[in-house]
Amino acid sequence: MPTPIDDAAFEYLLARAGLTLTDAEKVELKTVCDGIAALAERVRKPRGRMAEPALTYGFTEEDVQ
């Protein structure tokens, strides 16, 4: 699990993105920030082809007609 973002880094990222948020919006965004970081960490891991099972189908001749 990634380290939670600290306030200084969070404020820096908001400023760099050019976002002007209210205090309520900042609190709400920061609550999902850790979840987004965890998601990004999972997505960046190499996976085998079975991670995308929708790429294979088991249609029979009857299904196609």
The first five atom37 places (N, CA, C, CB, O) and aatype in JSON, in Angstrom:
{
  "aatype": [12, 14, 16, 14, 9, 3, 3, 0, 0, 13, 6, 18, 10, 10, 0, 1, 0, 7, 10, 16, 10, 16, 3, 0, 6, 11, 19, 6, 10, 11, 16, 19, 4, 3, 7, 9, 0, 0, 10, 0, 6, 1, 19, 1, 11, 14, 1, 7, 1, 12, 0, 6, 14, 0, 10, 16, 18, 7, 13, 16, 6, 6, 3, 19, 5],
  "atom_mask": [
    [1, 1, 1, 1, 1],
    [1, 1, 1, 1, 1],
    [1, 1, 1, 1, 1],
    [1, 1, 1, 1, 1],
    [1, 1, 1, 1, 1],
    [1, 1, 1, 1, 1],
    [1, 1, 1, 1, 1],
    [1, 1, 1, 1, 1],
    [1, 1, 1, 1, 1],
    [1, 1, 1, 1, 1],
    [1, 1, 1, 1, 1],
    [1, 1, 1, 1, 1],
    [1, 1, 1, 1, 1],
    [1, 1, 1, 1, 1],
    [1, 1, 1, 1, 1],
    [1, 1, 1, 1, 1],
    [1, 1, 1, 1, 1],
    [1, 1, 1, 0, 1],
    [1, 1, 1, 1, 1],
    [1, 1, 1, 1, 1],
    [1, 1, 1, 1, 1],
    [1, 1, 1, 1, 1],
    [1, 1, 1, 1, 1],
    [1, 1, 1, 1, 1],
    [1, 1, 1, 1, 1],
    [1, 1, 1, 1, 1],
    [1, 1, 1, 1, 1],
    [1, 1, 1, 1, 1],
    [1, 1, 1, 1, 1],
    [1, 1, 1, 1, 1],
    [1, 1, 1, 1, 1],
    [1, 1, 1, 1, 1],
    [1, 1, 1, 1, 1],
    [1, 1, 1, 1, 1],
    [1, 1, 1, 0, 1],
    [1, 1, 1, 1, 1],
    [1, 1, 1, 1, 1],
    [1, 1, 1, 1, 1],
    [1, 1, 1, 1, 1],
    [1, 1, 1, 1, 1],
    [1, 1, 1, 1, 1],
    [1, 1, 1, 1, 1],
    [1, 1, 1, 1, 1],
    [1, 1, 1, 1, 1],
    [1, 1, 1, 1, 1],
    [1, 1, 1, 1, 1],
    [1, 1, 1, 1, 1],
    [1, 1, 1, 0, 1],
    [1, 1, 1, 1, 1],
    [1, 1, 1, 1, 1],
    [1, 1, 1, 1, 1],
    [1, 1, 1, 1, 1],
    [1, 1, 1, 1, 1],
    [1, 1, 1, 1, 1],
    [1, 1, 1, 1, 1],
    [1, 1, 1, 1, 1],
    [1, 1, 1, 1, 1],
    [1, 1, 1, 0, 1],
    [1, 1, 1, 1, 1],
    [1, 1, 1, 1, 1],
    [1, 1, 1, 1, 1],
    [1, 1, 1, 1, 1],
    [1, 1, 1, 1, 1],
    [1, 1, 1, 1, 1],
    [1, 1, 1, 1, 1]
  ],
  "atom_positions": [
    [[0.85, -1.18, 0.0], [0.0, 0.0, 0.0], [0.89, 1.24, 0.0], [-0.96, 0.0, 1.23], [1.85, 1.32, 0.77]],
    [[0.59, 2.21, -0.86], [1.4, 3.43, -0.89], [1.29, 4.23, 0.4], [0.99, 4.29, -2.07], [0.31, 4.12, 1.14]],
    [[2.3, 5.03, 0.65], [2.28, 5.92, 1.81], [1.25, 7.02, 1.58], [3.69, 6.54, 2.06], [1.2, 7.6, 0.5]],
    [[0.42, 7.32, 2.58], [-0.56, 8.41, 2.42], [0.15, 9.73, 2.11], [-1.42, 8.55, 3.69], [1.23, 10.01, 2.62]],
    [[-0.48, 10.53, 1.27], [0.1, 11.81, 0.87], [0.04, 12.8, 2.03], [-0.63, 12.38, -0.37], [-0.97, 12.88, 2.73]],
    [[1.12, 13.55, 2.23], [1.09, 14.55, 3.3], [0.51, 15.86, 2.76], [2.53, 14.77, 3.88], [0.38, 16.05, 1.56]],
    [[0.18, 16.76, 3.68], [-0.5, 18.0, 3.3], [0.33, 18.87, 2.36], [-0.85, 18.79, 4.54], [-0.21, 19.46, 1.43]],
    [[1.64, 18.95, 2.6], [2.49, 19.79, 1.76], [2.53, 19.26, 0.32], [3.92, 19.86, 2.33], [2.43, 20.04, -0.62]],
    [[2.67, 17.96, 0.16], [2.69, 17.37, -1.18], [1.34, 17.54, -1.86], [3.07, 15.88, -1.11], [1.27, 17.83, -3.06]],
    [[0.29, 17.37, -1.11], [-1.07, 17.52, -1.65], [-1.28, 18.95, -2.16], [-2.13, 17.17, -0.58], [-1.79, 19.15, -3.26]],
    [[-0.9, 19.93, -1.36], [-1.04, 21.34, -1.76], [-0.18, 21.64, -2.99], [-0.65, 22.27, -0.6], [-0.6, 22.39, -3.87]],
    [[1.02, 21.07, -3.04], [1.9, 21.27, -4.19], [1.25, 20.73, -5.46], [3.26, 20.59, -3.94], [1.25, 21.4, -6.5]],
    [[0.71, 19.52, -5.38], [0.09, 18.93, -6.56], [-1.13, 19.72, -7.02], [-0.32, 17.5, -6.27], [-1.36, 19.87, -8.23]],
    [[-1.91, 20.22, -6.08], [-3.06, 21.06, -6.45], [-2.6, 22.32, -7.16], [-3.89, 21.42, -5.2], [-3.17, 22.71, -8.18]],
    [[-1.56, 22.98, -6.62], [-1.05, 24.21, -7.22], [-0.48, 23.92, -8.61], [0.02, 24.85, -6.33], [-0.71, 24.68, -9.55]],
    [[0.25, 22.84, -8.72], [0.87, 22.5, -10.02], [-0.19, 22.2, -11.07], [1.8, 21.29, -9.86], [-0.01, 22.5, -12.25]],
    [[-1.3, 21.61, -10.64], [-2.39, 21.32, -11.57], [-3.24, 22.55, -11.86], [-3.27, 20.22, -11.0], [-4.09, 22.53, -12.76]],
    [[-3.01, 23.62, -11.11], [-3.78, 24.84, -11.32], [-5.18, 24.78, -10.75], [0.0, 0.0, 0.0], [-6.07, 25.5, -11.2]],
    [[-5.38, 23.93, -9.76], [-6.7, 23.78, -9.16], [-6.87, 24.71, -7.97], [-6.93, 22.33, -8.72], [-5.99, 24.82, -7.11]],
    [[-7.99, 25.35, -7.93], [-8.36, 26.17, -6.78], [-9.6, 25.53, -6.17], [-8.61, 27.68, -7.19], [-10.7, 25.62, -6.72]],
    [[-9.41, 24.89, -5.03], [-10.5, 24.15, -4.41], [-10.87, 24.77, -3.06], [-10.12, 22.68, -4.23], [-10.05, 25.41, -2.4]],
    [[-12.11, 24.57, -2.68], [-12.54, 24.97, -1.35], [-11.98, 23.96, -0.35], [-14.1, 25.05, -1.26], [-11.51, 22.89, -0.73]],
    [[-12.04, 24.31, 0.93], [-11.55, 23.38, 1.95], [-12.34, 22.07, 1.93], [-11.66, 24.03, 3.34], [-11.76, 21.0, 2.11]],
    [[-13.63, 22.15, 1.7], [-14.46, 20.95, 1.65], [-14.06, 20.06, 0.47], [-15.95, 21.32, 1.54], [-14.0, 18.84, 0.6]],
    [[-13.78, 20.68, -0.68], [-13.37, 19.92, -1.85], [-12.01, 19.27, -1.63], [-13.33, 20.82, -3.08], [-11.78, 18.14, -2.06]],
    [[-11.11, 19.97, -0.95], [-9.78, 19.41, -0.65], [-9.9, 18.18, 0.24], [-8.89, 20.46, 0.03], [-9.24, 17.16, 0.01]],
    [[-10.76, 18.27, 1.26], [-10.96, 17.14, 2.18], [-11.51, 15.94, 1.41], [-11.92, 17.53, 3.34], [-11.06, 14.81, 1.6]],
    [[-12.48, 16.2, 0.56], [-13.09, 15.11, -0.21], [-12.08, 14.48, -1.16], [-14.31, 15.62, -0.99], [-12.0, 13.25, -1.26]],
    [[-11.3, 15.3, -1.86], [-10.31, 14.78, -2.79], [-9.21, 14.0, -2.06], [-9.69, 15.92, -3.58], [-8.75, 12.97, -2.54]],
    [[-8.81, 14.49, -0.92], [-7.74, 13.81, -0.18], [-8.22, 12.45, 0.34], [-7.27, 14.69, 1.0], [-7.4, 11.54, 0.5]],
    [[-9.49, 12.29, 0.61], [-9.99, 11.0, 1.1], [-9.89, 9.92, 0.03], [-11.44, 11.13, 1.56], [-9.75, 8.74, 0.37]],
    [[-9.96, 10.28, -1.24], [-9.86, 9.29, -2.31], [-8.45, 9.16, -2.86], [-10.82, 9.63, -3.43], [-8.16, 8.24, -3.62]],
    [[-7.59, 10.08, -2.49], [-6.22, 10.11, -3.01], [-5.47, 8.8, -2.73], [-5.46, 11.29, -2.4], [-4.8, 8.28, -3.63]],
    [[-5.57, 8.27, -1.53], [-4.88, 7.03, -1.18], [-5.42, 5.85, -2.0], [-5.03, 6.74, 0.32], [-4.66, 4.98, -2.42]],
    [[-6.72, 5.84, -2.21], [-7.32, 4.77, -3.01], [-6.86, 4.82, -4.46], [0.0, 0.0, 0.0], [-6.62, 3.78, -5.07]],
    [[-6.73, 6.02, -4.99], [-6.26, 6.18, -6.37], [-4.81, 5.72, -6.49], [-6.4, 7.65, -6.83], [-4.45, 5.07, -7.46]],
    [[-4.0, 6.06, -5.5], [-2.59, 5.63, -5.51], [-2.5, 4.1, -5.44], [-1.83, 6.26, -4.32], [-1.67, 3.51, -6.13]],
    [[-3.33, 3.48, -4.64], [-3.34, 2.01, -4.55], [-3.78, 1.39, -5.87], [-4.26, 1.54, -3.41], [-3.22, 0.38, -6.3]],
    [[-4.77, 1.99, -6.5], [-5.24, 1.51, -7.8], [-4.12, 1.6, -8.83], [-6.47, 2.3, -8.26], [-3.89, 0.66, -9.58]],
    [[-3.44, 2.74, -8.88], [-2.35, 2.92, -9.84], [-1.24, 1.9, -9.61], [-1.78, 4.35, -9.74], [-0.64, 1.42, -10.57]],
    [[-0.98, 1.58, -8.36], [0.05, 0.59, -8.04], [-0.35, -0.8, -8.56], [0.3, 0.54, -6.52], [0.49, -1.53, -9.09]],
    [[-1.62, -1.16, -8.42], [-2.09, -2.46, -8.9], [-2.09, -2.53, -10.42], [-3.48, -2.75, -8.36], [-1.75, -3.56, -10.99]],
    [[-2.47, -1.45, -11.08], [-2.57, -1.44, -12.53], [-1.2, -1.55, -13.18], [-3.27, -0.17, -13.0], [-1.07, -2.13, -14.26]],
    [[-0.18, -1.0, -12.56], [1.15, -0.97, -13.16], [1.93, -2.28, -13.02], [1.94, 0.13, -12.55], [3.06, -2.37, -13.49]],
    [[1.35, -3.28, -12.4], [2.03, -4.57, -12.24], [1.84, -5.4, -13.51], [1.49, -5.33, -10.99], [0.76, -5.38, -14.11]],
    [[2.88, -6.12, -13.93], [2.72, -6.99, -15.1], [1.72, -8.1, -14.79], [4.09, -7.59, -15.52], [1.69, -8.66, -13.7]],
    [[0.9, -8.41, -15.77], [-0.1, -9.46, -15.61], [-0.05, -10.39, -16.81], [-1.52, -8.86, -15.44], [0.37, -10.0, -17.9]],
    [[-0.47, -11.59, -16.58], [-0.55, -12.56, -17.67], [-1.8, -12.34, -18.5], [0.0, 0.0, 0.0], [-2.62, -11.47, -18.2]],
    [[-1.94, -13.14, -19.53], [-3.08, -12.93, -20.42], [-4.41, -13.31, -19.78], [-2.89, -13.72, -21.69], [-5.46, -12.89, -20.26]],
    [[-4.39, -14.07, -18.72], [-5.63, -14.43, -18.05], [-6.2, -13.28, -17.22], [-5.42, -15.64, -17.16], [-7.3, -13.4, -16.68]],
    [[-5.48, -12.19, -17.13], [-6.02, -11.01, -16.45], [-7.12, -10.37, -17.28], [-4.9, -9.99, -16.17], [-7.9, -9.57, -16.77]],
    [[-7.17, -10.73, -18.54], [-8.2, -10.21, -19.45], [-8.99, -11.38, -20.03], [-7.57, -9.35, -20.58], [-8.89, -11.65, -21.23]],
    [[-9.76, -12.08, -19.21], [-10.43, -13.28, -19.7], [-11.46, -13.01, -20.8], [-11.11, -13.96, -18.55], [-11.87, -13.94, -21.5]],
    [[-11.87, -11.76, -20.98], [-12.85, -11.47, -22.02], [-12.24, -11.59, -23.42], [-13.42, -10.07, -21.82], [-12.96, -11.52, -24.41]],
    [[-10.94, -11.77, -23.5], [-10.3, -11.9, -24.81], [-10.49, -13.29, -25.4], [-8.83, -11.59, -24.7], [-10.18, -13.49, -26.58]],
    [[-10.98, -14.22, -24.64], [-11.21, -15.57, -25.16], [-12.69, -15.91, -24.98], [-10.31, -16.61, -24.44], [-13.3, -15.6, -23.96]],
    [[-13.23, -16.54, -25.97], [-14.64, -16.9, -25.94], [-14.78, -18.38, -26.24], [-15.46, -16.06, -26.94], [-13.95, -18.96, -26.94]],
    [[-15.79, -18.97, -25.72], [-16.04, -20.39, -25.96], [-17.33, -20.6, -26.74], [0.0, 0.0, 0.0], [-18.16, -21.4, -26.33]],
    [[-17.51, -19.89, -27.87], [-18.72, -20.04, -28.67], [-18.74, -21.37, -29.38], [-18.83, -18.9, -29.67], [-17.72, -21.89, -29.84]],
    [[-19.93, -21.92, -29.46], [-20.12, -23.13, -30.26], [-20.7, -22.69, -31.6], [-21.06, -24.17, -29.54], [-21.09, -21.53, -31.77]],
    [[-20.75, -23.6, -32.55], [-21.34, -23.31, -33.87], [-22.79, -22.85, -33.71], [-21.27, -24.55, -34.78], [-23.25, -21.99, -34.46]],
    [[-23.51, -23.41, -32.77], [-24.91, -23.04, -32.56], [-25.05, -21.6, -32.09], [-25.56, -23.97, -31.55], [-26.02, -20.93, -32.44]],
    [[-24.1, -21.12, -31.29], [-24.15, -19.76, -30.79], [-23.96, -18.72, -31.91], [-23.1, -19.57, -29.71], [-24.54, -17.64, -31.86]],
    [[-23.16, -19.07, -32.9], [-22.83, -18.12, -33.96], [-23.96, -17.99, -34.95], [-21.56, -18.55, -34.68], [-24.12, -16.91, -35.53]],
    [[-24.74, -19.0, -35.17], [-25.81, -18.97, -36.19], [-27.04, -18.3, -35.74], [-26.16, -20.34, -36.61], [-28.01, -18.21, -36.5]]
  ]
}
